[in-house]
Amino acid sequence: MSRAMSEELDGVLDEAQEQGRCVAADTRRQTDALSRRAGEEGPLTRVARGLYARGTYWEDLDQSERTLHVMRSLQRKNPDWVFCGTSAALAFGADVSYELQAPLEVASSRVTRLRDTELVTYRDVEWGVYSGEGPVVRSGVRVTPLARTTLDCLRRLSFSEGMVVADYALRGRSGGRESLERYFGDAGRGRRGVAQALETLSHADGRSESGGESIARSLMIEKNIMVPELQVEIANPLDACSPFRVDFVWALSNGRIVLGEFDGIKKYRDKKMTRGRGALWTLSRERRREALISLYQLPLLRFGMDEVRRPEELVALLELYGIPCADSPLAQGREHAMPDWKALLRARGAAGVA
C-alpha cells in the first residue's frame, strides 16, 4: 500500500471515529485498500460487510456503542432511512439487550417493502396518525418518534424486554402514560399486539434507571412477588447534603425493611457514571457507599443480570430475604410504611446523625 493511500485511510478513519461511526469506502481504491489492511493482523477490523474500524478502537466499545456506530455508518450511506423498533429505542438511549440489537430495524411500508439482509430487517411503519408526525434525529440517526418506537417495541417484545422500553419512555419525553395510552389506541387500531403493549405499559415505571432493573421488576410482577419502591432516597450518615439513592426498597406492612441493589456493569464502564475514572475507583466508591448503608442494619439484597437471566434463582433469592407474594397482607399499604431514615439511624446508634 502506498504511503499516500495509507495517509488517506488514516484520515478517513480519524474522521469516522470523531463522528462515532465506522468507515465505508467511498471509492474502489479505498475498498481495495481497506480490504488489504483488514487482512493484516491488528490494524483494521471488518465489522460488517463494507464497514471497517481500527481494531483497538473497536475493542474498547461496548456492544451498544458498536451497534450505534454501524447505524450511523448506514445512515450516511442511506440518508432517507428511518430506524425503528429496538434500533430506534437504542438510539433514544434505552438499554436494549444485546441479543435484540441485530438485525437492525428500518422503517418501510407495504408499498416499498425491501428484502431483508443479514444486517437489516425492514418493518412496516405507517405514518400520519397525528398531524406532523415524522422522524426525529437521535444519536446521529433518523428514528421513529418515541411514542411510535415504544408502541412498535411493546407490540413485538416479551413483557420483560418491553418493560425496558416502556420504563425508558416514561422516563423520557413521551408525554406520560396517559398520552402513550391514547397514542397506542389510535396508532395501533387494528394491529396485532396492541393489547400486549397496553398491558406492559400499565406496569411501567419511569423511576427505573436501567434495563436490568426493569427486567428484574417485570419478573417480580410475572412471579406475583411484591414489587418494591424504586430509587428511594435515604440519608447519608456521613453527609446530610448528599443522600444516597437505593435501587429497591421493600417496606413490609409489619415494619420490616429490605434494601435491594442491582449490580450492572454499566456503572463500571459508562464514562458519565465513572466521571472519567477507572473501574477500580468506581468499585472502591461503591464499597464505601455500601459500608455507610450498612449502618442502617437492614438486609441488603444484591443481584445482577446473572440472577435475572435465571428467574428461578432470583425468585429463590427474594424468598430467602423474606420478600412476600404481591397478594400477601405483608405487601399491603407499603406506601405508608417508609421509615424516617434519620430516626432509624439514630435508633441504630449511628453517631453524628442530625
Secondary structure, DSSP 8 states (H G I E B T S, - for coil): --HHHHHHHHHHHHHHHHTT--EE-SSHHHHHHHHHHHHSSSSEEEEETTEEEEHHHHHTS-HHHHHHHHHHHHHHH-TT--B-HHHHHHHHT----GGGSSSEEEEE-SSS-----SSEEEEE----SSTT---EEETTEEE--HHHHHHHHHHHS-HHHHHHHHHHHHHTTS--HHHHHHHHHHHTTT-TTHHHHHHHHHT--TT--SHHHHHHHHHHHHTTB---EEEEEE--SS-TTS-EEEEEEEE-TTS-EEEEEEE-THHHH-HHHHTT--HHHHHHHHHHHHHHHGGG---EEEEEHHHHTSHHHHHHHHHHTT--BTTSGGGTTGGG----HHHHHHHTT-TT--
